[in-house]
Amino acid sequence: MNSSSETSGSGSGAKPRLSREEIAAIEVGHTEIRRGPALFLAATFLLLIGGVPLAQTGFEWSAWRRQRQAGALPNDTPLRQATSALAAADIWPGVHRFASVRGFADLGSLNAGMLEEMDRFETRLENDSLLQKAFIPPVQWALTGWLKAGNENAYCGRDGWLFFRPGLDFATGRGFLDPFVLQARARSGNEWTAPPQPDPLQAIVDFRNQLRARDVALVVMPVPVKPMIYPEKFSRRFDRNDRPLRNPSCAAFLAALRAEAIPVYDAADLLFALKSELPDGSFLRTDTHWTPAAMRRCAGELARFLEDTVPFAQPADDEPVRQSVSVTRHGDILDMLKLPGGQTFYEPQTVGIEPVSNPAHAPWTPDPAAEILLLGDSFSNIYSLEGMGWGANAGFAEQLAAEARRPVDRIALNDNGAFATRQELAADLARGNDRLAGKKVVVWQFAARELAVGDWKLIEMRLPQPSAREKPQPTAGVIVEGVLRAMPAPPVPGAVPYRDAIVGMHLQVAAVKQGDFDIVAQPDILVYAWVMRDNVLTPTARFRPGRRLTLSLAPWEAVRVKHGGYNRLELDDPMLLLLDPYWAETVK
């Protein structure tokens, strides 16, 4: 009889035969390797785990020295900066409060603050990673060229077209008014970020009611996103599509607004028709936005819609002056792919824009006394803000003014069309700048994808009570020193279709270095500064609450037309947005 204990050979000295499992166990537990290969493997392992952080440290130190020599940073070493920032961080006051009060509320606040700082730290590590900067472009080049694969933000379509993921999700996803979707979004957020208000109807009706109290009408204009008009450029299944691809909730949304007697200008059918009528179609191939010709046609249709809807007091008699200019650029979705420079998969696109001037041939500017106020997002700014790369003075507000032959006032901010412009309007009103004075209508333009992803928070529009003390007027050429008290987290380059971003900071002024500035009247101010330029974070992105800064200030109103439309990261405290705003020309 055979068994695992069967011996091999004969005699009492024979060794038992081992099973395969027993032999494998012995070999796994005792691996023999010569000294040379062992040393080589150990050295390679240590080089890999130690070389990357050492290279990263050298890279960051070199970058810090270049910025310091350029005068963009103080003379503190990176280690001293990190130590001082940690010592001054907001979480330590929370520790002291908890130690003295020993309340669970303070513990929750401390935990949220620490989690937020950890998230910022991880984001900074990712953005500053030398490996990421070295390997992502060539890897993405291979994925895009061979597999036509995009990334988490940019999807590759057919025939050289690119699509922004949120737009695709909106066009092909579940209805944004679906109760399950609304409940899921209302429960989103995290320990340091409040969940959004997901219902656009509630915010739009509330805004209409507040405007109606001022005898101002509201016209809603959700601009279709590219997948709604060009779904066949993403998938062959839509080759025979003969109408715009709409989210399942679009019909109910439009019907609900009309039931509330809120006029809606829906440009989806027009843009769908224009894609075969216009030489350049309705949308740019590698960008999220519409073409200049399609935008002009929509502006003309909106102008006629307003004439039929709003009883204007002023006659339409302004004669526009337009020029023809060609611009060439790769689109913002291609920027998000992070391909290496010199890629040849996607060619730049050339389009013709028409900058608008007044009869004296000066560039068009918003008119605060106009009867029309346009609240817009990047669809309004695309051919107006020079930093977006598609020219200047030819955006949607300019074309609307030219088509309507009327002056137009404008508040347009890239991104967050669900609330950013309303928030800006509310802040202006609260500071005493009545942007609704003399208005007959507010046109609220936003990208349709905001209906599914935007924060439709309710924002109160009210004028403050007259103050007995005259508010000091901002002056130029002021240099102040102060302590940074609050600042939003910096953006992630390439995560949004905007190459530039501005951040709002709460500064507590401690001293005046130059110029006329009344610290008693303005001990706290709101400061705006560049935090990202051309998809590269500025030194401002490294600031943390508690840091002492020296700023050269200019009045915000002096640069508002030039810089006010860029993507802006605002403080989350509405009261801080009412502080006197300034623009930081230089930050140290």
C-alpha positions as CSV (number, residue, x, y, z in Angstrom):
1,M,0.0,0.0,0.0
2,N,1.4,3.4,-1.0
3,S,1.3,6.3,1.4
4,S,3.0,9.6,2.0
5,S,5.2,7.9,4.6
6,E,6.4,5.4,2.1
7,T,10.2,5.1,2.2
8,S,12.5,5.1,-0.8
9,G,15.1,2.3,-1.0
10,S,15.5,-0.4,1.6
11,G,16.9,-0.7,5.0
12,S,16.2,1.1,8.3
13,G,18.3,4.1,7.2
14,A,16.1,5.0,4.2
15,K,14.6,8.6,4.3
16,P,10.9,9.0,3.8
17,R,9.7,10.3,0.5
18,L,8.3,13.9,0.7
19,S,5.1,15.0,-1.0
20,R,5.1,17.9,-3.5
21,E,3.3,20.1,-1.0
22,E,6.0,19.4,1.6
23,I,8.8,20.1,-0.8
24,A,7.2,23.4,-1.9
25,A,6.8,24.5,1.7
26,I,10.5,23.9,2.4
27,E,11.6,25.8,-0.8
28,V,9.3,28.8,0.0
29,G,10.6,29.0,3.5
30,H,14.2,28.8,2.5
31,T,15.4,30.5,-0.7
32,E,19.0,30.4,-1.5
33,I,20.5,33.3,-3.5
34,R,24.1,34.2,-4.2
35,R,25.7,37.2,-2.6
36,G,26.1,39.2,-5.9
37,P,22.5,39.1,-7.1
38,A,21.3,39.7,-3.5
39,L,23.4,42.9,-3.3
40,F,22.2,44.0,-6.7
41,L,18.5,43.6,-5.9
42,A,18.9,45.3,-2.5
43,A,20.7,48.3,-4.1
44,T,18.1,48.5,-6.9
45,F,15.2,48.5,-4.3
46,L,16.8,51.1,-2.2
47,L,17.6,53.3,-5.2
48,L,13.9,53.1,-6.3
49,I,12.4,53.9,-3.0
50,G,15.0,56.5,-2.0
51,G,15.9,58.0,-5.4
52,V,12.4,59.3,-6.2
53,P,11.9,61.4,-3.0
54,L,15.5,62.7,-3.2
55,A,14.9,63.7,-6.8
56,Q,11.6,65.3,-5.9
57,T,13.3,67.2,-3.0
58,G,16.0,68.5,-5.3
59,F,13.5,69.5,-7.9
60,E,11.4,71.5,-5.4
61,W,14.4,73.1,-3.8
62,S,15.7,74.2,-7.3
63,A,12.2,75.6,-8.1
64,W,12.1,77.4,-4.8
65,R,15.5,79.0,-5.4
66,R,14.5,80.2,-8.8
67,Q,11.3,81.8,-7.4
68,R,13.2,83.4,-4.6
69,Q,15.8,84.9,-6.9
70,A,12.9,86.2,-9.1
71,G,11.5,87.9,-6.0
72,A,8.3,85.8,-5.9
73,L,9.1,84.2,-2.5
74,P,10.5,85.4,0.9
75,N,14.0,84.3,1.8
76,D,12.8,81.6,4.2
77,T,14.0,78.1,3.4
78,P,11.3,75.5,2.3
79,L,11.8,73.7,5.7
80,R,11.3,76.9,7.6
81,Q,8.3,77.8,5.5
82,A,6.7,74.4,6.1
83,T,7.4,74.6,9.9
84,S,6.0,78.1,10.2
85,A,2.9,77.2,8.1
86,L,2.3,74.2,10.3
87,A,2.7,76.2,13.5
88,A,0.3,78.9,12.2
89,A,-2.3,76.5,10.7
90,D,-5.9,76.9,11.7
91,I,-6.0,73.4,13.2
92,W,-3.9,74.5,16.2
93,P,-6.4,77.0,17.5
94,G,-8.9,74.2,17.3
95,V,-6.7,72.0,19.4
96,H,-6.5,74.7,22.1
97,R,-10.3,75.3,22.0
98,F,-11.0,71.6,22.3
99,A,-8.5,71.3,25.2
100,S,-10.2,74.1,27.1
101,V,-13.9,73.5,26.2
102,R,-13.7,69.7,25.6
103,G,-16.8,69.8,23.5
104,F,-17.7,67.4,20.8
105,A,-18.5,70.3,18.4
106,D,-14.9,71.5,18.6
107,L,-13.7,68.0,18.1
108,G,-15.7,67.7,14.9
109,S,-14.5,71.0,13.6
110,L,-10.9,70.0,14.4
111,N,-11.3,66.7,12.6
112,A,-12.8,68.4,9.5
113,G,-10.0,71.0,9.4
114,M,-7.4,68.3,9.7
115,L,-9.0,66.2,6.9
116,E,-9.2,69.2,4.7
117,E,-5.5,70.0,5.3
118,M,-4.6,66.3,4.5
119,D,-6.6,66.5,1.3
120,R,-4.8,69.7,0.3
121,F,-1.4,68.1,1.1
122,E,-2.2,65.0,-1.0
123,T,-3.4,67.2,-3.9
124,R,-0.2,69.3,-3.7
125,L,2.0,66.1,-3.7
126,E,0.1,64.9,-6.8
127,N,0.5,68.3,-8.6
128,D,4.1,68.7,-7.7
129,S,5.1,65.1,-8.4
130,L,8.2,64.9,-10.6
131,L,7.2,61.4,-11.8
132,Q,3.7,62.6,-12.8
133,K,5.2,65.5,-14.8
134,A,7.7,63.2,-16.5
135,F,5.6,60.2,-17.3
136,I,2.0,61.3,-17.7
137,P,2.5,63.2,-21.1
138,P,4.3,60.3,-22.9
139,V,2.0,57.7,-21.4
140,Q,-1.1,59.8,-22.4
141,W,0.5,60.2,-25.8
142,A,0.7,56.4,-26.2
143,L,-2.9,55.9,-24.9
144,T,-4.3,58.6,-27.1
145,G,-2.4,57.7,-30.3
146,W,-2.8,53.9,-30.2
147,L,-6.0,53.3,-28.2
148,K,-7.8,56.6,-28.6
149,A,-8.2,56.7,-24.8
150,G,-8.6,59.9,-22.9
151,N,-8.5,60.5,-19.2
152,E,-10.9,61.2,-16.4
153,N,-11.9,64.6,-17.8
154,A,-11.3,64.4,-21.6
155,Y,-12.8,61.7,-23.8
156,C,-11.6,61.0,-27.4
157,G,-14.3,61.1,-30.0
158,R,-14.4,60.4,-33.7
159,D,-12.8,62.4,-36.6
160,G,-10.5,64.4,-34.3
161,W,-13.2,65.5,-31.8
162,L,-12.8,65.7,-28.0
163,F,-15.5,65.8,-25.3
164,F,-15.6,67.0,-21.8
165,R,-16.8,64.2,-19.5
166,P,-19.4,66.2,-17.4
167,G,-21.1,67.1,-20.7
168,L,-21.3,63.5,-21.8
169,D,-22.5,62.5,-18.3
170,F,-25.3,65.1,-18.5
171,A,-26.4,64.1,-22.0
172,T,-26.4,60.4,-21.5
173,G,-27.0,60.0,-17.7
174,R,-30.1,59.8,-15.6
175,G,-32.5,62.6,-15.3
176,F,-31.2,65.5,-13.1
177,L,-34.7,65.9,-11.6
178,D,-35.0,62.2,-10.8
179,P,-35.8,62.0,-7.0
180,F,-33.1,59.4,-6.5
181,V,-30.5,61.6,-8.2
182,L,-31.5,64.7,-6.2
183,Q,-31.3,62.7,-2.9
184,A,-27.9,61.3,-3.8
185,R,-26.5,64.7,-4.6
186,A,-28.0,66.2,-1.5
187,R,-26.2,63.6,0.6
188,S,-22.8,64.1,-1.2
189,G,-20.0,66.3,0.0
190,N,-17.5,65.4,2.8
191,E,-16.5,66.4,6.3
192,W,-15.3,69.8,5.2
193,T,-17.5,70.6,2.2
194,A,-21.2,71.1,2.4
195,P,-23.4,69.1,0.0
196,P,-24.8,71.1,-2.9
197,Q,-28.4,72.2,-3.3
198,P,-29.3,70.0,-6.3
199,D,-32.6,71.3,-7.4
200,P,-32.3,74.0,-10.1
201,L,-36.0,74.8,-10.2
202,Q,-36.0,75.9,-6.6
203,A,-33.1,78.3,-7.2
204,I,-34.5,79.7,-10.4
205,V,-37.9,80.4,-9.0
206,D,-36.4,82.0,-5.9
207,F,-34.2,84.2,-8.1
208,R,-37.2,85.1,-10.2
209,N,-39.2,86.1,-7.2
210,Q,-36.4,88.4,-5.8
211,L,-36.0,90.1,-9.2
212,R,-39.8,90.5,-9.6
213,A,-39.8,92.4,-6.3
214,R,-37.5,94.9,-8.1
215,D,-39.7,94.9,-11.3
216,V,-37.0,93.1,-13.2
217,A,-37.8,90.2,-15.5
218,L,-35.8,87.0,-15.7
219,V,-35.0,85.1,-18.8
220,V,-33.2,81.7,-18.4
221,M,-30.8,80.5,-21.1
222,P,-29.3,77.0,-20.6
223,V,-26.7,76.6,-23.4
224,P,-26.6,73.1,-24.8
225,V,-23.3,71.3,-24.3
226,K,-21.4,69.7,-27.3
227,P,-22.6,66.1,-26.8
228,M,-26.2,67.2,-27.1
229,I,-25.5,68.6,-30.6
230,Y,-22.8,66.3,-31.8
231,P,-23.4,62.9,-30.3
232,E,-22.4,61.2,-33.6
233,K,-18.9,62.6,-33.2
234,F,-18.6,60.4,-30.0
235,S,-20.3,57.2,-31.0
236,R,-21.6,55.6,-34.2
237,R,-24.9,54.7,-32.5
238,F,-26.0,58.3,-33.0
239,D,-25.2,58.5,-36.7
240,R,-28.9,58.8,-37.6
241,N,-29.8,61.1,-34.7
242,D,-32.0,63.9,-36.1
243,R,-32.5,66.0,-33.0
244,P,-30.5,67.2,-30.0
245,L,-29.7,64.6,-27.5
246,R,-31.3,65.7,-24.3
247,N,-31.2,64.6,-20.7
248,P,-34.3,62.7,-19.6
249,S,-35.3,65.6,-17.3
250,C,-35.0,68.4,-19.9
251,A,-38.6,68.3,-21.0
252,A,-39.9,68.3,-17.4
253,F,-37.5,71.2,-16.5
254,L,-38.6,73.4,-19.4
255,A,-42.3,72.6,-18.7
256,A,-41.9,73.5,-15.0
257,L,-40.3,76.9,-15.9
258,R,-43.0,77.7,-18.4
259,A,-45.6,76.8,-15.8
260,E,-44.0,79.3,-13.5
261,A,-44.2,81.9,-16.3
262,I,-40.4,82.1,-16.5
263,P,-39.3,82.8,-20.1
264,V,-36.7,80.3,-21.4
265,Y,-34.6,80.8,-24.5
266,D,-33.7,77.3,-25.6
267,A,-31.0,77.3,-28.3
268,A,-30.7,73.5,-28.7
269,D,-32.7,73.2,-31.9
270,L,-31.0,76.3,-33.5
271,L,-27.5,75.0,-32.7
272,F,-28.4,71.5,-34.0
273,A,-29.5,73.1,-37.3
274,L,-26.5,75.3,-37.5
275,K,-24.0,72.4,-37.4
276,S,-24.9,71.7,-41.1
277,E,-25.5,75.3,-42.1
278,L,-22.3,76.9,-40.9
279,P,-18.8,76.1,-42.3
280,D,-17.4,75.6,-38.9
281,G,-20.5,74.1,-37.4
282,S,-21.9,74.8,-34.0
283,F,-19.0,73.7,-31.7
284,L,-15.2,73.7,-31.7
285,R,-13.7,70.3,-32.3
286,T,-11.3,70.2,-29.3
287,D,-13.0,72.7,-27.1
288,T,-16.1,72.7,-24.9
289,H,-17.6,75.8,-26.4
290,W,-19.6,77.0,-29.4
291,T,-18.1,78.5,-32.6
292,P,-18.1,82.3,-33.0
293,A,-20.7,82.1,-35.9
294,A,-23.1,79.9,-33.9
295,M,-22.7,82.2,-30.9
296,R,-23.6,85.3,-33.0
297,R,-26.7,83.6,-34.4
298,C,-27.8,82.7,-30.9
299,A,-27.2,86.3,-29.8
300,G,-29.4,87.5,-32.6
301,E,-32.2,85.1,-31.8
302,L,-32.0,86.1,-28.1
303,A,-32.1,89.8,-29.0
304,R,-35.4,89.2,-31.0
305,F,-36.7,87.0,-28.1
306,L,-36.1,89.8,-25.6
307,E,-37.8,92.4,-27.8
308,D,-40.9,90.2,-27.9
309,T,-40.7,89.5,-24.1
310,V,-39.6,92.7,-22.4
311,P,-41.1,96.2,-22.6
312,F,-37.9,98.2,-23.0
313,A,-38.0,101.9,-22.3
314,Q,-35.0,102.9,-24.4
315,P,-35.2,102.6,-28.2
316,A,-32.8,100.3,-30.0
317,D,-30.5,102.7,-31.8
318,D,-26.9,101.9,-31.0
319,E,-25.0,101.1,-34.2
320,P,-22.4,98.4,-33.7
321,V,-18.9,98.5,-35.3
322,R,-17.6,95.0,-36.0
323,Q,-14.2,93.8,-37.3
324,S,-13.2,90.4,-38.7
325,V,-10.3,88.7,-37.1
326,S,-9.0,85.1,-37.4
327,V,-7.8,83.2,-34.3
328,T,-6.1,79.8,-34.2
329,R,-5.9,77.6,-31.1
330,H,-6.1,74.1,-29.7
331,G,-9.1,73.7,-27.5
332,D,-9.4,73.5,-23.7
333,I,-10.3,69.8,-23.7
334,L,-7.0,69.0,-25.5
335,D,-5.2,71.0,-22.6
336,M,-6.9,68.6,-20.2
337,L,-5.4,65.5,-22.0
338,K,-1.9,66.7,-20.9
339,L,-0.3,65.5,-24.1
340,P,3.4,66.4,-24.7
341,G,4.1,69.5,-26.7
342,G,4.3,69.0,-30.4
343,Q,1.7,66.3,-30.5
344,T,0.2,65.8,-34.0
345,F,-3.0,63.8,-33.2
346,Y,-5.1,67.0,-33.0
347,E,-4.7,70.0,-35.2
348,P,-5.4,73.6,-34.1
349,Q,-8.6,75.1,-35.4
350,T,-8.9,78.5,-37.1
351,V,-12.1,80.5,-36.7
352,G,-13.3,84.0,-37.4
353,I,-14.4,86.3,-34.6
354,E,-15.9,89.7,-34.8
355,P,-14.8,92.1,-32.0
356,V,-17.3,94.8,-31.3
357,S,-16.5,98.5,-30.8
358,N,-18.5,101.6,-30.2
359,P,-18.8,104.3,-32.9
360,A,-15.6,105.9,-31.7
361,H,-13.9,102.5,-32.3
362,A,-13.1,101.9,-28.7
363,P,-13.6,98.3,-27.5
364,W,-17.1,97.5,-26.2
365,T,-17.5,97.6,-22.4
366,P,-20.4,96.7,-20.1
367,D,-22.8,99.6,-19.3
368,P,-24.0,99.7,-15.7
369,A,-27.0,101.9,-16.8
370,A,-28.2,99.3,-19.4
371,E,-31.6,97.8,-19.2
372,I,-30.2,94.3,-19.9
373,L,-28.0,92.5,-17.4
374,L,-26.3,89.3,-18.7
375,L,-25.2,86.8,-16.1
376,G,-23.0,84.3,-18.0
377,D,-20.3,81.7,-17.7
378,S,-17.5,80.6,-20.0
379,F,-19.9,80.4,-22.9
380,S,-20.2,84.2,-22.6
381,N,-16.5,84.7,-22.0
382,I,-15.0,82.4,-24.6
383,Y,-14.3,85.1,-27.2
384,S,-14.2,88.0,-24.7
385,L,-11.4,87.1,-22.3
386,E,-8.1,87.2,-24.0
387,G,-6.6,84.7,-21.6
388,M,-8.9,82.0,-22.9
389,G,-7.0,82.1,-26.1
390,W,-9.8,82.7,-28.6
391,G,-9.5,86.5,-28.9
392,A,-11.1,89.4,-27.1
393,N,-14.0,91.8,-27.2
394,A,-16.1,89.4,-29.3
395,G,-18.0,87.4,-26.7
396,F,-21.7,86.8,-26.1
397,A,-22.4,90.0,-24.3
398,E,-20.7,92.0,-27.1
399,Q,-22.7,90.2,-29.8
400,L,-25.9,90.5,-27.9
401,A,-25.4,94.3,-27.6
402,A,-24.6,94.5,-31.3
403,E,-27.6,92.5,-32.3
404,A,-30.0,94.2,-30.0
405,R,-28.4,97.6,-30.7
406,R,-28.7,98.3,-27.0
407,P,-26.2,98.7,-24.2
408,V,-25.7,95.6,-22.0
409,D,-24.4,95.2,-18.5
410,R,-22.5,92.0,-17.8
411,I,-21.4,89.7,-14.9
412,A,-19.7,86.7,-16.4
413,L,-17.5,84.2,-14.6
414,N,-15.9,81.0,-15.9
415,D,-17.3,77.9,-14.1
416,N,-20.0,77.4,-11.5
417,G,-22.8,79.0,-13.6
418,A,-25.3,77.6,-11.1
419,F,-24.4,80.2,-8.5
420,A,-21.2,82.2,-9.2
421,T,-22.8,85.1,-11.1
422,R,-25.7,85.3,-8.6
423,Q,-23.2,85.3,-5.8
424,E,-21.3,88.1,-7.5
425,L,-24.5,90.1,-8.0
426,A,-25.5,89.6,-4.4
427,A,-22.1,90.8,-3.2
428,D,-22.3,93.9,-5.4
429,L,-25.8,94.7,-4.0
430,A,-24.7,94.2,-0.4
431,R,-21.6,96.5,-0.9
432,G,-24.0,99.2,-2.1
433,N,-23.4,98.8,-5.8
434,D,-26.9,98.4,-7.1
435,R,-26.4,96.5,-10.3
436,L,-30.2,96.1,-10.7
437,A,-30.9,99.8,-10.8
438,G,-32.6,100.6,-14.1
439,K,-32.7,97.0,-15.3
440,K,-35.6,95.6,-17.2
441,V,-34.4,92.1,-17.6
442,V,-31.7,89.7,-16.3
443,V,-30.6,87.1,-18.8
444,W,-29.2,84.1,-16.9
445,Q,-27.0,82.1,-19.2
446,F,-25.3,78.9,-18.0
447,A,-24.1,75.6,-19.5
448,A,-26.8,73.0,-19.5
449,R,-24.5,70.5,-17.7
450,E,-24.8,72.7,-14.6
451,L,-28.4,71.4,-14.2
452,A,-26.9,68.0,-13.2
453,V,-23.7,69.0,-11.5
454,G,-24.1,72.6,-10.2
455,D,-24.7,73.8,-6.7
456,W,-28.1,75.6,-7.0
457,K,-27.9,77.3,-3.6
458,L,-30.4,80.0,-2.7
459,I,-28.7,83.4,-2.5
460,E,-30.4,86.5,-1.0
461,M,-30.3,89.7,-3.1
462,R,-30.6,92.8,-0.9
463,L,-29.3,96.3,-0.6
464,P,-27.7,97.3,2.7
465,Q,-29.0,100.0,5.0
466,P,-27.4,103.4,4.4
467,S,-24.3,103.8,6.7
468,A,-23.7,107.0,8.7
469,R,-19.9,106.6,8.2
470,E,-18.6,107.2,4.7
471,K,-16.8,104.2,3.4
472,P,-13.1,105.0,2.4
473,Q,-12.5,104.7,-1.3
474,P,-9.8,102.3,-2.4
475,T,-6.7,103.9,-3.8
476,A,-3.9,102.5,-6.1
477,G,-0.3,102.1,-5.1
478,V,-1.0,100.8,-1.6
479,I,1.4,98.3,0.0
480,V,0.2,96.6,3.1
481,E,1.4,93.8,5.4
482,G,-1.1,91.4,7.0
483,V,-2.0,88.0,8.1
484,L,-3.8,85.5,5.8
485,R,-6.9,84.3,7.7
486,A,-8.8,82.2,5.1
487,M,-8.2,80.9,1.6
488,P,-9.9,78.2,-0.5
489,A,-8.0,75.2,-1.7
490,P,-6.0,75.8,-4.9
491,P,-7.3,74.2,-8.1
492,V,-5.9,71.0,-9.8
493,P,-4.3,72.0,-13.1
494,G,-5.9,70.3,-16.0
495,A,-9.0,69.1,-14.0
496,V,-11.2,71.9,-15.4
497,P,-11.3,73.4,-18.9
498,Y,-9.8,76.7,-17.7
499,R,-6.1,77.5,-17.9
500,D,-6.2,80.4,-15.4
501,A,-7.8,80.9,-12.0
502,I,-8.1,83.6,-9.4
503,V,-8.4,83.0,-5.6
504,G,-10.1,85.1,-3.0
505,M,-8.2,85.6,0.3
506,H,-9.3,87.1,3.7
507,L,-6.4,89.3,4.8
508,Q,-6.2,91.0,8.3
509,V,-4.2,94.2,7.7
510,A,-1.5,94.8,10.3
511,A,0.6,97.6,8.8
512,V,0.8,100.0,5.9
513,K,4.1,100.1,4.1
514,Q,3.2,102.6,1.4
515,G,0.2,104.7,0.3
516,D,-3.0,105.9,2.0
517,F,-4.9,103.1,3.7
518,D,-7.0,103.4,6.8
519,I,-6.5,100.3,8.9
520,V,-9.1,101.4,11.4
521,A,-11.8,101.7,8.7
522,Q,-10.7,98.5,6.9
523,P,-8.9,96.1,9.3
524,D,-10.0,93.2,7.1
525,I,-10.1,93.1,3.3
526,L,-10.9,90.7,0.5
527,V,-7.9,90.2,-1.8
528,Y,-7.9,88.5,-5.2
529,A,-4.8,87.2,-6.8
530,W,-3.7,84.7,-9.5
531,V,-3.5,81.2,-8.2
532,M,-3.1,79.4,-11.6
533,R,-1.7,80.7,-14.9
534,D,-1.6,78.6,-18.1
535,N,-2.4,75.5,-16.1
536,V,0.6,76.1,-13.7
537,L,0.0,76.9,-10.0
538,T,1.5,80.2,-8.9
539,P,3.4,80.7,-5.5
540,T,0.0,81.8,-4.1
541,A,-1.2,78.2,-4.2
542,R,1.2,77.4,-1.4
543,F,-0.1,79.9,1.1
544,R,-1.9,78.7,4.2
545,P,-3.9,80.6,6.9
546,G,-1.6,82.2,9.4
547,R,1.0,83.3,6.9
548,R,2.2,86.9,7.0
549,L,2.0,88.5,3.5
550,T,3.2,91.8,1.9
551,L,0.8,92.8,-0.9
552,S,0.8,95.6,-3.4
553,L,-2.9,96.4,-3.9
554,A,-5.0,98.0,-6.6
555,P,-8.8,98.7,-6.5
556,W,-10.7,95.6,-7.7
557,E,-13.0,97.9,-9.7
558,A,-10.0,99.1,-11.7
559,V,-9.3,95.5,-13.0
560,R,-12.7,94.0,-12.8
561,V,-13.4,94.2,-16.6
562,K,-10.0,92.8,-17.4
563,H,-9.8,90.0,-14.8
564,G,-13.3,89.6,-13.3
565,G,-14.4,86.9,-15.8
566,Y,-11.8,84.3,-15.0
567,N,-12.5,81.2,-13.0
568,R,-12.6,82.4,-9.4
569,L,-12.2,80.4,-6.2
570,E,-14.3,82.3,-3.6
571,L,-14.3,82.0,0.2
572,D,-17.1,79.9,1.5
573,D,-18.3,82.4,4.1
574,P,-20.8,84.8,2.6
575,M,-19.9,87.5,5.1
576,L,-16.3,87.6,3.9
577,L,-17.4,88.3,0.4
578,L,-18.8,91.6,1.6
579,L,-15.4,92.9,2.6
580,D,-13.8,95.7,0.5
581,P,-12.2,93.9,-2.5
582,Y,-8.7,94.5,-3.8
583,W,-6.5,93.1,-6.5
584,A,-3.0,91.9,-5.4
585,E,-0.5,93.0,-8.1
586,T,2.4,91.4,-6.3
587,V,2.3,88.8,-3.5
588,K,5.1,87.9,-1.1
